[in-house]
Amino acid sequence: MSTQQQRGPAPRQAAIAEYVLAQGEGTAAELAERFDVSLMTIHRDLDELERQGIVRKFRGGVTAQPSGVFESNVAFRLKAMHEEKAAVARHALSLIEPGMAVMLDDSTSTLEIARRLGSITPLTVVTNFLEAINLLSGERGIHLMALGGDYDPLHSSFLGVSCVEAVQSLQVDVCFTSTSAVSGGFAYHQEQHIVSVKRAMLDSAARNVLLLDHAKLGRVALHRLAPLSAFDLVLVDAGASAEALRDLDEHKVPYQVCEVGGDRTDPA
């Protein structure tokens, strides 16, 4: 590859995306200086990255972080709160027995469960998350059912009406799901097309478990997903504040707090 090709827009845009995903956000002026291009060029690059769903522009800058209206790119979510998600996933494994049918949504929290399922076989695993499908496709002892639909690169998952209909045709033992925000006895998510799939999943399971890292507590997003009473159990990492846990107590939500770095969880 020539030097000119290496300095073309595609490699530069990939480098910008990597930087913004690592930092969470940046200003256009900062990026122009870092990559030694004009502000006009940076804005063109950011327009393209926004079109791909990797970042979102705001006045004077760009962000990879979620808001109450937009979900973050899956690449950013894979890096965020990893230890906390792993702690919650370790506890979730204790709720799974060989022979079960397990449904996983398209969250990076449930991906941590998928990474650990090889020790609990045989299992049937149902998911719309391409990351989990790729991870489990070669796992012996796991009957993998991939939920089809419209592919969404931002979430690396299959969504839409056909996905909802596929979910509605099934009945599983337990569904593990996560969401963007929890407050006042409700779970919230920023995007309506995600909400419709998650609701169908909740309706198709004998038992529902909500997985949370503590950063999601005390927040709201655009759409109400479901009351917390729709979940049989909420699992949250030990970084949850006393105030956030009191809110769960006040709404009589069954929850367990998962110690980061440990394999045991203390019931609330």
C-alpha positions, 0 to 999 in steps of 0.5 A: 500500500502506498504512503498516499493510500495509508494517509487516505480518509479510510485509515484516518477515519479508523484511527479517529474512531479508535481514539474517540472510542478509547477517550469517550469524546473529543473536540474537532479542533483537538482531532484536527491537530492530532491527525494533522488535517484541517477542521473541514477534513475532520468534520467530513471524517466525523460525518462519515463516522456518524453515518456508520453509527460509530460516533455522534457529533455535537457542537464543536465535538464528537462523542462515543458515549450514550445519552438518554436518546442514543445508545453507544456503539457496541465497540464502546460498550465492549470496553465500558465497565468490563469488570463490573459486567463480568462480576454480574455474569459470574453470578448469572451462571449460578442460575443456569443448569444443563438442559435449559433453554437460555435467551440472551439479548444484544447487550455486552453484559449478556456477552459476558455470560456467553463467554462462560457457558461452555462449562454448563452444557448441554444448553440451548442458547437463543440470541439476536446478538451477532457477537454472541452468535460468533462466540458460541457457534463453535461451542460443543454442547450448545444448541445455538438458535440465532434470531434473524431480522434486520441487521443493525451494525450499531448494535451488532444485532438483528432487530425489527418485526421479523426478530420480534416474531421469531422471539414470540414463537419461542418459550425459554427457561430464562432470559438474561437482558440488560438495559440503558437506565434504571430509576423509580422502579422502571427500566429504560432504553433509548431506542424504541426498536430495541425496546420492542425486541426486549419486551418480546424476550421478556414475554417469552421466558419463564424467568427474567433476570436483569443485568446491570452495571452500577452506572445505569442506576439512577438514570432515565432514557427516552423509552420505558422498557418495563417495570422492574416487577417484570424481572424475577431478579436484578443483578448489579455490581458492588459499585452501586451506591447506597442511595441506588440500592435504597431505590430498589428496596423502596420498589420491592425489587428482588436484587443481588449485589455482585462483588467485582473480582469474586465468584460469590454474590451477597443477596440484598 
